[in-house]
Amino acid sequence: MGPATWPAQGGTAQNFGKAPVAISVATLCLGGIIAVIVSLLQGNWNVAAGLMWWLYMLGSSFLGAAIGLIFAVPRARAEYLAEASERYAPNSNLEQISDWLTKILVGAGLVELKSLPGGLAATGAFLGKDLAVANPTAFALSAIIYGIGAGFGIGYLWTRLKLRVLLESSDRDAAEIARRTQDIADNLKKTVTKEPGSRPESEADLKKAAKSAVEKTALANPDEFPPILWVDDEPQNNAGVVWALTSLGIRVEQATSTQEGLAKSAELEYGLVISDLGRREGGASNPVAGRDLIEQLRAGGSDVPVIIFSTRRALEMKAELVRAGALLVTNRTAEVFERAVSIVARSSQRP
């Protein structure tokens, strides 16, 4: 089984979301150009006043953008499937607030509305008192009103058209990672233990190893992963781990004897060799076949990392196996899987 396919990223909706932002930014620039032209036509252009106008406009545009973002943040749907692409519904807060404000203004709000012109005039007078231009109050207010409008357009349109797509894309990626992690953990559970009477590994440990493996290989190119050679006279016992590795795009080749493993390693450069300790070879039992494999690999000049995945007897021989050249000696499925992925992923990053 090959590596799983990730959800496609980027689409028409995302590209469409760029258009209103570009238009709004262009609007900000156009406002500045208009202010310069009007001032020049009046013959009272002042560089310092022009810079202040720009600052007022940009500052107020940030305020408008924040308001627009708040109005347009999408709401998560209550009924939602992880594989769906419509988790977020457009936010109708702006329409509701507009309707509410209209009713308030028509009624009791009309009295308070009378203070708006005075407040605007006071704001314009405060901001424009040091500007050496004709009618500084109107000059400053134009920057504020124009900036808030343009900024609101940027915040509202970007949030409504772009943020929703980004959130849904992120949710799909998270759902895919969760699904792949669970699939891998389920298959790791199927690995037949070589320790008679031993307790199965905890699901938490298997899930932790699966999640770590998915994260380490998520952004990698499977074509750059070096293959793994697995030497075991009972390969069916390792089927769950092999499936998990191949689902991540890691190629696994298997051999059932030391000689077959040596022959394959002579033909192809592997990134890792995994071996059991004892196996039947040539009709006879060899209780230290894994050690013999390591010694013959090293004698042939190979420095490929070797993991011994076997029973407690291998753990009792750990010091001897490490001296022979073993990188890891373990009887735990989660450990051999996680270390194998780490070695392969790290090897693929080498220059």
C-alpha contacts under 8 A as a table, 3 or more apart, distances in Angstrom:
res1	aa1	res2	aa2	distance
1	M	243	W	7.15
1	M	246	T	6.25
1	M	247	S	6.11
2	G	246	T	6.02
2	G	247	S	5.48
2	G	248	L	7.50
2	G	249	G	5.94
3	P	222	P	7.99
3	P	246	T	6.55
3	P	247	S	4.47
3	P	248	L	5.00
3	P	249	G	4.52
4	A	247	S	6.34
4	A	248	L	7.14
4	A	249	G	8.00
6	W	173	D	7.60
6	W	176	E	7.37
7	P	172	R	7.26
7	P	173	D	7.05
9	Q	169	S	7.15
10	G	13	A	8.00
10	G	14	Q	6.06
10	G	15	N	7.55
11	G	14	Q	5.36
11	G	15	N	6.31
12	T	15	N	5.15
12	T	16	F	5.91
13	A	16	F	4.99
13	A	17	G	6.18
13	A	161	L	7.19
13	A	162	K	7.37
13	A	165	V	7.04
14	Q	17	G	5.08
14	Q	18	K	7.03
14	Q	161	L	7.48
14	Q	162	K	5.80
14	Q	165	V	6.41
14	Q	166	L	7.88
15	N	18	K	5.50
15	N	19	A	7.45
16	F	19	A	5.63
16	F	20	P	7.93
16	F	161	L	7.52
17	G	20	P	6.41
17	G	21	V	7.25
17	G	157	L	7.65
17	G	158	W	6.15
17	G	161	L	5.00
17	G	162	K	4.84
18	K	21	V	5.40
18	K	22	A	6.27
18	K	158	W	7.48
18	K	162	K	7.58
19	A	22	A	5.22
19	A	23	I	6.23
20	P	23	I	4.97
20	P	24	S	6.02
20	P	153	G	7.83
20	P	154	I	6.91
20	P	157	L	6.14
20	P	158	W	6.85
21	V	24	S	5.11
21	V	25	V	6.15
21	V	153	G	7.98
21	V	154	I	5.39
21	V	157	L	7.16
21	V	158	W	6.19
22	A	25	V	5.22
22	A	26	A	6.09
23	I	26	A	5.04
23	I	27	T	6.14
24	S	27	T	4.86
24	S	28	L	6.46
24	S	150	A	5.86
24	S	151	G	7.38
24	S	153	G	6.24
24	S	154	I	5.48
25	V	28	L	5.14
25	V	29	C	6.52
25	V	150	A	7.71
25	V	154	I	7.45
26	A	29	C	5.12
26	A	30	L	6.04
27	T	30	L	4.92
27	T	31	G	6.13
27	T	150	A	6.54
28	L	31	G	5.20
28	L	32	G	6.62
28	L	147	G	7.06
28	L	150	A	6.29
29	C	32	G	5.26
29	C	33	I	6.34
30	L	33	I	5.02
30	L	34	I	6.13
31	G	34	I	5.15
31	G	35	A	6.24
31	G	146	Y	7.26
32	G	35	A	5.09
32	G	36	V	6.31
32	G	54	W	6.72
33	I	36	V	5.17
33	I	37	I	6.21
34	I	37	I	5.08
34	I	38	V	6.09
35	A	38	V	5.28
35	A	39	S	6.18
35	A	50	G	7.91
36	V	39	S	5.19
36	V	40	L	6.11
36	V	45	W	7.21
36	V	50	G	7.25
37	I	40	L	5.13
37	I	41	L	6.13
38	V	41	L	5.14
38	V	42	Q	6.30
39	S	42	Q	5.11
39	S	43	G	6.18
39	S	44	N	5.68
39	S	45	W	4.87
40	L	43	G	4.87
40	L	44	N	6.30
40	L	45	W	5.36
41	L	44	N	7.94
42	Q	45	W	7.61
44	N	133	V	6.19
44	N	134	A	7.15
45	W	49	A	7.82
45	W	50	G	7.48
45	W	133	V	7.22
46	N	49	A	5.22
46	N	50	G	6.05
46	N	132	A	6.84
46	N	133	V	6.90
47	V	50	G	5.00
47	V	51	L	6.25
48	A	51	L	5.18
48	A	52	M	6.29
48	A	131	L	7.72
49	A	52	M	5.07
49	A	53	W	6.16
49	A	131	L	5.37
49	A	132	A	6.52
49	A	133	V	7.05
50	G	53	W	5.04
50	G	54	W	6.38
51	L	54	W	5.09
51	L	55	L	6.26
52	M	55	L	4.97
52	M	56	Y	6.06
53	W	56	Y	5.15
53	W	57	M	6.08
53	W	139	F	7.48
53	W	140	A	6.32
53	W	143	A	5.67
54	W	57	M	5.04
54	W	58	L	6.04
54	W	143	A	7.14
55	L	58	L	5.16
55	L	59	G	5.94
56	Y	59	G	5.22
56	Y	60	S	6.09
56	Y	140	A	7.25
56	Y	143	A	5.71
56	Y	144	I	5.91
56	Y	147	G	7.55
57	M	60	S	5.31
57	M	61	S	6.01
57	M	143	A	4.52
57	M	144	I	5.31
57	M	145	I	7.83
57	M	146	Y	6.63
57	M	147	G	4.30
57	M	148	I	7.45
58	L	61	S	4.94
58	L	62	F	6.43
58	L	147	G	6.04
59	G	62	F	5.41
59	G	63	L	6.75
59	G	147	G	7.42
60	S	63	L	5.02
60	S	64	G	6.22
60	S	143	A	7.94
60	S	144	I	5.52
60	S	145	I	7.73
60	S	147	G	5.08
60	S	148	I	5.01
60	S	151	G	7.33
61	S	64	G	4.91
61	S	65	A	5.99
61	S	144	I	7.85
61	S	146	Y	7.94
61	S	147	G	4.23
61	S	148	I	4.52
61	S	149	G	7.08
61	S	150	A	6.17
61	S	151	G	3.87
61	S	152	F	6.88
62	F	65	A	4.98
62	F	66	A	6.23
62	F	147	G	7.99
62	F	148	I	7.45
62	F	151	G	5.85
63	L	66	A	5.22
63	L	67	I	6.37
63	L	148	I	6.51
63	L	151	G	7.03
63	L	152	F	7.74
64	G	67	I	5.10
64	G	68	G	6.10
64	G	147	G	7.30
64	G	148	I	4.38
64	G	149	G	6.46
64	G	150	A	7.32
64	G	151	G	4.50
64	G	152	F	4.10
64	G	153	G	7.75
64	G	155	G	7.16
65	A	68	G	4.99
65	A	69	L	6.10
65	A	148	I	7.50
65	A	150	A	7.99
65	A	151	G	4.36
65	A	152	F	4.40
65	A	153	G	6.97
65	A	154	I	5.87
65	A	155	G	3.97
65	A	156	Y	6.86
66	A	69	L	5.12
66	A	70	I	6.31
66	A	151	G	7.99
66	A	152	F	7.28
66	A	155	G	6.23
67	I	70	I	5.21
67	I	71	F	6.31
67	I	152	F	6.38
67	I	155	G	7.20
67	I	156	Y	7.72
68	G	71	F	5.17
68	G	72	A	6.25
68	G	151	G	7.67
68	G	152	F	4.69
68	G	153	G	6.79
68	G	154	I	7.39
68	G	155	G	4.49
68	G	156	Y	3.94
68	G	157	L	7.70
68	G	159	T	7.76
69	L	72	A	5.26
69	L	73	V	5.97
69	L	152	F	7.87
69	L	155	G	4.75
69	L	156	Y	5.12
69	L	158	W	7.89
69	L	159	T	5.63
70	I	73	V	5.70
70	I	156	Y	7.88
71	F	91	N	7.24
71	F	92	S	7.90
71	F	93	N	5.82
71	F	94	L	5.53
71	F	156	Y	6.78
72	A	90	P	7.31
72	A	91	N	5.42
72	A	92	S	7.48
72	A	93	N	7.25
72	A	94	L	7.35
72	A	156	Y	5.54
72	A	157	L	7.77
72	A	159	T	5.75
72	A	160	R	5.29
73	V	90	P	7.78
73	V	91	N	6.20
73	V	159	T	6.09
73	V	160	R	6.68
73	V	163	L	7.71
73	V	164	R	7.87
74	P	88	Y	5.67
74	P	89	A	5.73
74	P	90	P	5.19
74	P	91	N	4.98
74	P	159	T	7.90
74	P	160	R	6.97
74	P	163	L	7.92
74	P	164	R	6.20
75	R	88	Y	5.36
75	R	89	A	5.51
75	R	90	P	6.77
75	R	91	N	6.10
76	A	87	R	5.68
76	A	88	Y	4.48
76	A	89	A	6.38
77	R	80	Y	6.08
77	R	87	R	5.37
77	R	88	Y	5.65
77	R	89	A	6.38
79	E	87	R	7.98
80	Y	84	A	7.04
80	Y	86	E	7.76
80	Y	87	R	5.70
81	L	84	A	5.30
81	L	87	R	7.67
82	A	171	D	7.32
82	A	172	R	6.48
82	A	175	A	5.90
83	E	172	R	6.40
83	E	175	A	7.30
84	A	87	R	6.81
84	A	172	R	7.89
85	S	168	E	6.21
85	S	169	S	7.93
85	S	172	R	7.66
86	E	89	A	7.13
86	E	168	E	7.25
87	R	168	E	6.61
88	Y	164	R	6.41
88	Y	168	E	7.22
90	P	160	R	6.78
91	N	94	L	7.64
91	N	160	R	7.76
92	S	95	E	5.44
92	S	96	Q	6.39
93	N	96	Q	5.04
93	N	97	I	5.90
94	L	97	I	5.18
94	L	98	S	5.88
95	E	98	S	5.05
95	E	99	D	6.16
96	Q	99	D	5.18
96	Q	100	W	6.13
97	I	100	W	4.91
97	I	101	L	5.92
98	S	101	L	5.16
98	S	102	T	6.07
99	D	102	T	5.16
99	D	103	K	6.44
100	W	103	K	5.36
100	W	104	I	6.31
101	L	104	I	5.03
101	L	105	L	5.95
102	T	105	L	5.20
102	T	106	V	6.13
103	K	106	V	5.22
103	K	107	G	6.31
104	I	107	G	5.19
104	I	108	A	6.06
104	I	109	G	5.27
104	I	110	L	7.95
105	L	108	A	6.40
105	L	109	G	4.13
105	L	110	L	5.25
105	L	113	L	7.53
106	V	109	G	6.45
106	V	110	L	6.11
107	G	110	L	6.16
108	A	111	V	6.39
108	A	112	E	7.90
109	G	112	E	5.35
109	G	113	L	6.20
110	L	113	L	5.01
110	L	114	K	6.94
111	V	114	K	5.81
111	V	115	S	7.99
112	E	115	S	5.75
112	E	116	L	7.47
113	L	116	L	5.42
114	K	117	P	6.78
114	K	118	G	7.87
115	S	118	G	5.36
115	S	119	G	6.19
116	L	119	G	5.07
116	L	120	L	6.15
117	P	120	L	5.13
117	P	121	A	6.07
118	G	121	A	5.04
118	G	122	A	6.11
119	G	122	A	5.12
119	G	123	T	6.16
120	L	123	T	5.08
120	L	124	G	6.07
120	L	141	L	7.45
121	A	124	G	5.08
121	A	125	A	6.01
121	A	137	T	6.98
122	A	125	A	5.09
122	A	126	F	6.12
123	T	126	F	5.18
123	T	127	L	6.23
123	T	141	L	7.54
124	G	127	L	5.28
124	G	128	G	5.80
124	G	136	P	7.54
124	G	137	T	4.33
124	G	138	A	6.45
124	G	139	F	7.82
124	G	140	A	5.51
124	G	141	L	5.10
125	A	128	G	5.20
125	A	129	K	5.63
125	A	136	P	7.22
125	A	137	T	4.76
125	A	140	A	7.98
126	F	129	K	5.64
126	F	137	T	7.82
127	L	130	D	7.58
127	L	137	T	7.27
127	L	140	A	6.09
128	G	131	L	5.24
128	G	136	P	4.73
128	G	137	T	5.10
128	G	139	F	7.10
128	G	140	A	5.40
129	K	136	P	6.63
129	K	137	T	7.33
131	L	136	P	5.94
132	A	136	P	7.31
133	V	136	P	5.64
133	V	139	F	7.89
134	A	139	F	7.99
135	N	138	A	5.76
135	N	139	F	6.36
136	P	139	F	4.79
136	P	140	A	6.10
137	T	140	A	5.40
137	T	141	L	6.21
138	A	141	L	5.04
138	A	142	S	5.96
139	F	142	S	5.41
139	F	143	A	6.82
140	A	143	A	5.37
140	A	144	I	6.59
141	L	144	I	5.06
141	L	145	I	6.07
142	S	145	I	5.31
142	S	146	Y	5.82
143	A	146	Y	5.24
143	A	147	G	5.82
144	I	147	G	5.21
144	I	148	I	6.11
145	I	148	I	5.36
145	I	149	G	6.25
146	Y	149	G	5.28
146	Y	150	A	6.22
147	G	150	A	5.21
147	G	151	G	5.82
148	I	151	G	5.10
148	I	152	F	5.86
149	G	152	F	5.20
149	G	153	G	6.33
150	A	153	G	5.11
150	A	154	I	6.44
151	G	154	I	5.08
151	G	155	G	6.18
152	F	155	G	5.18
152	F	156	Y	5.79
153	G	156	Y	5.33
153	G	157	L	5.79
154	I	157	L	5.59
154	I	158	W	5.83
155	G	158	W	5.48
155	G	159	T	5.96
156	Y	159	T	5.34
156	Y	160	R	6.02
157	L	160	R	5.15
157	L	161	L	5.91
157	L	162	K	7.82
158	W	161	L	5.38
158	W	162	K	5.18
158	W	163	L	6.68
159	T	162	K	5.53
159	T	163	L	4.77
159	T	164	R	6.94
160	R	163	L	6.35
160	R	164	R	6.44
161	L	164	R	6.34
161	L	165	V	7.14
162	K	165	V	5.39
162	K	166	L	6.38
163	L	166	L	5.03
163	L	167	L	6.08
164	R	167	L	5.20
164	R	168	E	6.22
165	V	168	E	5.19
165	V	169	S	6.07
166	L	169	S	5.07
166	L	170	S	6.14
167	L	170	S	5.11
167	L	171	D	6.18
168	E	171	D	5.03
168	E	172	R	6.15
169	S	172	R	5.16
169	S	173	D	6.29
170	S	173	D	5.16
170	S	174	A	6.20
171	D	174	A	5.04
171	D	175	A	6.06
172	R	175	A	5.05
172	R	176	E	6.09
173	D	176	E	5.06
173	D	177	I	6.19
174	A	177	I	5.14
174	A	178	A	6.19
175	A	178	A	5.08
175	A	179	R	6.11
176	E	179	R	5.05
176	E	180	R	6.10
177	I	180	R	5.22
177	I	181	T	5.98
177	I	211	K	7.83
177	I	214	V	6.98
178	A	181	T	5.09
178	A	182	Q	6.19
178	A	211	K	7.96
179	R	182	Q	5.23
179	R	183	D	6.19
180	R	183	D	5.05
180	R	184	I	6.12
180	R	214	V	7.44
181	T	184	I	5.25
181	T	185	A	6.15
181	T	207	K	6.64
181	T	210	A	5.22
181	T	211	K	5.28
181	T	214	V	6.67
182	Q	185	A	5.08
182	Q	186	D	6.05
182	Q	207	K	6.88
182	Q	210	A	7.58
183	D	186	D	5.17
183	D	187	N	6.33
184	I	187	N	5.16
184	I	188	L	6.14
184	I	207	K	7.91
184	I	210	A	5.85
184	I	243	W	7.99
184	I	244	A	5.20
184	I	247	S	7.98
185	A	188	L	5.06
185	A	189	K	6.39
185	A	203	E	7.41
185	A	206	L	5.31
185	A	207	K	5.21
185	A	209	A	7.89
185	A	210	A	5.73
186	D	189	K	5.29
186	D	190	K	6.99
187	N	190	K	5.20
187	N	191	T	7.21
187	N	240	G	4.66
187	N	241	V	6.84
187	N	243	W	7.11
187	N	244	A	6.53
188	L	191	T	5.56
188	L	206	L	6.84
188	L	240	G	4.95
188	L	241	V	5.39
188	L	244	A	6.94
188	L	333	T	6.97
188	L	334	A	7.46
189	K	200	P	7.88
189	K	201	E	7.73
189	K	203	E	7.88
189	K	206	L	7.55
189	K	240	G	7.09
190	K	239	A	7.66
190	K	240	G	5.29
191	T	237	N	5.83
191	T	238	N	5.43
191	T	239	A	6.40
191	T	240	G	4.92
191	T	241	V	6.47
191	T	333	T	7.33
192	V	237	N	4.87
192	V	238	N	6.74
193	T	196	P	7.36
193	T	198	S	7.63
193	T	200	P	7.64
193	T	237	N	7.52
194	K	310	S	6.48
194	K	311	T	5.79
194	K	331	N	7.80
195	E	198	S	5.49
195	E	311	T	5.49
195	E	312	R	7.22
195	E	331	N	7.98
201	E	205	D	7.03
201	E	206	L	7.24
201	E	332	R	7.48
201	E	333	T	7.65
201	E	334	A	7.88
202	S	205	D	5.42
202	S	206	L	6.53
203	E	206	L	5.06
203	E	207	K	6.01
204	A	207	K	5.14
204	A	208	K	6.05
205	D	208	K	5.06
205	D	209	A	6.23
205	D	334	A	6.49
206	L	209	A	5.18
206	L	210	A	6.10
206	L	333	T	7.89
206	L	334	A	5.34
207	K	210	A	4.93
207	K	211	K	5.98
208	K	211	K	5.23
208	K	212	S	6.15
209	A	212	S	5.18
209	A	213	A	6.17
209	A	334	A	5.69
209	A	335	E	7.40
209	A	337	F	7.20
209	A	338	E	5.36
210	A	213	A	5.14
210	A	214	V	6.23
210	A	338	E	7.40
211	K	214	V	5.16
211	K	215	E	6.19
212	S	215	E	5.24
212	S	216	K	6.17
212	S	338	E	7.23
213	A	216	K	5.17
213	A	217	T	6.28
213	A	338	E	6.25
213	A	341	V	6.04
213	A	342	S	7.45
214	V	217	T	5.38
214	V	218	A	5.71
214	V	248	L	7.22
215	E	218	A	5.22
215	E	219	L	7.91
216	K	219	L	7.43
216	K	220	A	7.64
216	K	341	V	7.80
216	K	342	S	7.38
216	K	345	A	6.87
217	T	220	A	5.05
217	T	221	N	7.85
217	T	248	L	6.90
217	T	345	A	6.64
220	A	224	E	7.95
220	A	345	A	7.67
221	N	224	E	5.65
221	N	225	F	7.28
222	P	225	F	5.29
222	P	248	L	7.61
222	P	249	G	5.02
222	P	250	I	6.60
223	D	249	G	7.83
224	E	348	S	5.29
225	F	249	G	7.69
225	F	250	I	6.15
225	F	251	R	7.70
225	F	344	V	5.95
225	F	345	A	6.58
225	F	347	S	7.23
225	F	348	S	5.14
226	P	250	I	7.47
226	P	251	R	7.46
226	P	269	E	7.80
226	P	270	Y	5.91
226	P	271	G	4.87
226	P	272	L	7.91
226	P	344	V	6.18
226	P	347	S	7.09
226	P	348	S	6.69
227	P	250	I	6.36
227	P	251	R	4.80
227	P	252	V	5.78
227	P	253	E	7.34
227	P	269	E	7.83
227	P	270	Y	5.18
227	P	271	G	5.71
227	P	272	L	7.16
227	P	344	V	7.82
228	I	250	I	7.54
228	I	251	R	6.24
228	I	252	V	4.77
228	I	253	E	6.19
228	I	270	Y	5.63
228	I	271	G	5.85
228	I	272	L	4.97
228	I	273	V	5.83
228	I	274	I	7.52
229	L	252	V	5.93
229	L	253	E	4.96
229	L	254	Q	5.73
229	L	255	A	7.37
229	L	261	G	7.46
229	L	265	S	7.82
229	L	270	Y	6.54
229	L	272	L	6.38
229	L	273	V	4.75
229	L	274	I	6.26
230	W	252	V	6.97
230	W	253	E	6.16
230	W	254	Q	4.73
230	W	255	A	6.20
230	W	273	V	5.81
230	W	274	I	4.70
230	W	275	S	5.82
231	V	235	P	7.84
231	V	254	Q	5.79
231	V	255	A	4.67
231	V	256	T	5.50
231	V	257	S	6.39
231	V	258	T	7.11
231	V	261	G	6.20
231	V	273	V	7.49
231	V	274	I	6.17
231	V	275	S	4.70
231	V	276	D	6.80
232	D	235	P	5.48
232	D	254	Q	7.50
232	D	255	A	6.34
232	D	256	T	4.86
232	D	257	S	6.67
232	D	275	S	5.96
232	D	276	D	5.70
232	D	279	R	7.14
233	D	255	A	7.47
233	D	256	T	4.18
233	D	257	S	6.23
233	D	279	R	5.90
233	D	280	R	6.75
234	E	237	N	5.96
234	E	238	N	7.90
234	E	256	T	7.10
235	P	238	N	5.54
235	P	239	A	6.81
235	P	254	Q	7.31
235	P	256	T	7.21
236	Q	239	A	5.22
237	N	240	G	7.76
238	N	241	V	5.56
238	N	242	V	6.16
239	A	242	V	5.06
239	A	243	W	6.04
240	G	243	W	5.21
240	G	244	A	6.25
241	V	244	A	5.00
241	V	245	L	6.20
241	V	333	T	7.54
241	V	337	F	6.60
242	V	245	L	5.15
242	V	246	T	6.17
242	V	252	V	6.74
243	W	246	T	5.20
243	W	247	S	5.98
244	A	247	S	5.18
244	A	248	L	6.71
245	L	248	L	5.37
245	L	249	G	6.84
245	L	250	I	5.38
245	L	251	R	7.38
245	L	252	V	7.44
245	L	337	F	7.65
245	L	341	V	7.46
246	T	249	G	4.98
246	T	250	I	4.73
246	T	251	R	5.71
246	T	252	V	6.78
247	S	250	I	7.20
250	I	344	V	7.90
254	Q	261	G	7.92
255	A	258	T	7.77
255	A	260	E	5.78
255	A	261	G	5.41
256	T	260	E	6.80
256	T	261	G	7.45
257	S	260	E	5.26
257	S	261	G	6.16
257	S	279	R	7.75
257	S	280	R	7.84
257	S	281	E	6.05
258	T	261	G	5.03
258	T	262	L	6.13
258	T	281	E	7.75
258	T	289	A	6.83
258	T	290	G	7.72
258	T	292	D	7.74
258	T	293	L	5.73
259	Q	262	L	5.08
259	Q	263	A	6.11
260	E	263	A	5.07
260	E	264	K	6.21
261	G	264	K	5.20
261	G	265	S	6.15
262	L	265	S	5.12
262	L	266	A	6.18
262	L	293	L	7.53
262	L	296	Q	7.91
262	L	297	L	7.12
263	A	266	A	5.21
263	A	267	E	6.64
264	K	267	E	5.21
264	K	268	L	6.24
265	S	268	L	5.25
265	S	269	E	6.17
265	S	270	Y	6.74
266	A	269	E	7.43
270	Y	273	V	7.07
270	Y	304	V	6.97
271	G	304	V	6.35
271	G	305	P	7.12
271	G	343	I	7.48
271	G	344	V	6.18
271	G	347	S	6.91
272	L	304	V	5.90
272	L	305	P	5.13
272	L	306	V	6.01
272	L	307	I	7.77
272	L	340	A	7.29
272	L	343	I	7.32
272	L	344	V	7.25
273	V	304	V	6.96
273	V	305	P	6.25
273	V	306	V	4.74
273	V	307	I	6.33
274	I	306	V	5.72
274	I	307	I	4.76
274	I	308	I	5.94
274	I	309	F	6.77
275	S	290	G	5.82
275	S	306	V	7.43
275	S	307	I	6.31
275	S	308	I	5.04
275	S	309	F	5.97
275	S	310	S	7.87
276	D	279	R	7.38
276	D	289	A	7.75
276	D	290	G	5.71
276	D	308	I	5.50
276	D	309	F	5.08
276	D	310	S	5.02
277	L	287	P	6.53
277	L	288	V	5.43
277	L	289	A	5.59
277	L	290	G	4.20
277	L	291	R	6.75
277	L	308	I	6.45
277	L	309	F	7.23
277	L	310	S	5.84
277	L	311	T	8.00
277	L	314	A	6.50
278	G	285	S	7.39
278	G	286	N	5.58
278	G	287	P	3.95
278	G	288	V	5.12
278	G	289	A	5.19
278	G	290	G	6.39
279	R	285	S	5.85
279	R	286	N	5.52
279	R	287	P	6.29
279	R	288	V	7.86
279	R	289	A	6.28
280	R	283	G	6.25
280	R	284	A	5.34
280	R	285	S	4.20
280	R	286	N	5.83
281	E	284	A	5.45
281	E	285	S	6.17
281	E	286	N	6.69
286	N	289	A	5.36
288	V	291	R	5.35
288	V	292	D	6.37
289	A	292	D	4.99
289	A	293	L	6.16
290	G	293	L	5.08
290	G	294	I	6.45
290	G	308	I	6.88
291	R	294	I	5.18
291	R	295	E	6.25
291	R	321	L	6.17
291	R	324	A	6.85
292	D	295	E	5.14
292	D	296	Q	6.13
293	L	296	Q	5.28
293	L	297	L	6.12
294	I	297	L	5.13
294	I	298	R	6.20
294	I	306	V	7.15
294	I	324	A	6.48
294	I	325	G	6.28
294	I	326	A	7.01
295	E	298	R	5.20
295	E	299	A	6.02
295	E	324	A	6.08
295	E	325	G	7.38
296	Q	299	A	4.91
296	Q	300	G	6.14
297	L	300	G	5.17
297	L	301	G	6.58
297	L	302	S	5.34
297	L	303	D	7.53
298	R	301	G	5.09
298	R	302	S	5.15
298	R	303	D	6.35
298	R	325	G	7.58
299	A	302	S	7.43
305	P	326	A	7.07
305	P	327	L	5.99
306	V	325	G	7.29
306	V	326	A	5.14
306	V	327	L	5.54
306	V	328	L	7.08
307	I	326	A	5.86
307	I	327	L	5.68
307	I	328	L	4.84
307	I	329	V	5.97
307	I	330	T	7.84
307	I	336	V	7.50
308	I	314	A	7.58
308	I	326	A	6.85
308	I	328	L	6.23
308	I	329	V	4.76
308	I	330	T	6.38
309	F	314	A	7.99
309	F	329	V	6.16
309	F	330	T	5.24
309	F	331	N	5.44
309	F	332	R	7.60
309	F	336	V	6.91
310	S	313	R	7.68
310	S	314	A	5.98
310	S	329	V	7.71
310	S	330	T	6.44
310	S	331	N	5.06
311	T	314	A	5.54
311	T	315	L	6.99
311	T	330	T	7.63
311	T	331	N	5.37
312	R	315	L	4.88
312	R	316	E	6.26
312	R	331	N	6.72
313	R	316	E	5.01
313	R	317	M	6.41
314	A	317	M	4.97
314	A	318	K	5.98
314	A	329	V	6.82
314	A	330	T	7.49
315	L	318	K	4.81
315	L	329	V	6.32
315	L	330	T	6.57
315	L	331	N	7.69
316	E	319	A	7.88
317	M	320	E	5.41
317	M	321	L	6.17
318	K	321	L	5.09
318	K	322	V	6.01
318	K	329	V	6.14
319	A	322	V	5.20
319	A	323	R	6.22
320	E	323	R	5.15
320	E	324	A	6.29
321	L	324	A	4.96
321	L	325	G	6.42
321	L	326	A	5.54
321	L	329	V	7.65
322	V	325	G	5.03
322	V	326	A	4.48
322	V	327	L	6.44
322	V	328	L	7.39
322	V	329	V	7.81
323	R	326	A	7.15
326	A	329	V	6.95
330	T	335	E	7.23
330	T	336	V	6.90
331	N	336	V	7.92
332	R	335	E	5.40
332	R	336	V	6.40
333	T	336	V	5.39
333	T	337	F	6.12
334	A	337	F	5.27
334	A	338	E	6.01
335	E	338	E	5.24
335	E	339	R	5.97
336	V	339	R	5.31
336	V	340	A	5.96
337	F	340	A	5.16
337	F	341	V	6.30
338	E	341	V	5.30
338	E	342	S	6.24
339	R	342	S	5.02
339	R	343	I	6.17
340	A	343	I	5.26
340	A	344	V	6.23
341	V	344	V	5.21
341	V	345	A	5.92
342	S	345	A	5.21
342	S	346	R	5.96
343	I	346	R	5.20
343	I	347	S	6.02
344	V	347	S	5.07
344	V	348	S	6.25
345	A	348	S	5.26
345	A	349	Q	6.78
346	R	349	Q	5.37
346	R	350	R	6.97
347	S	350	R	5.50
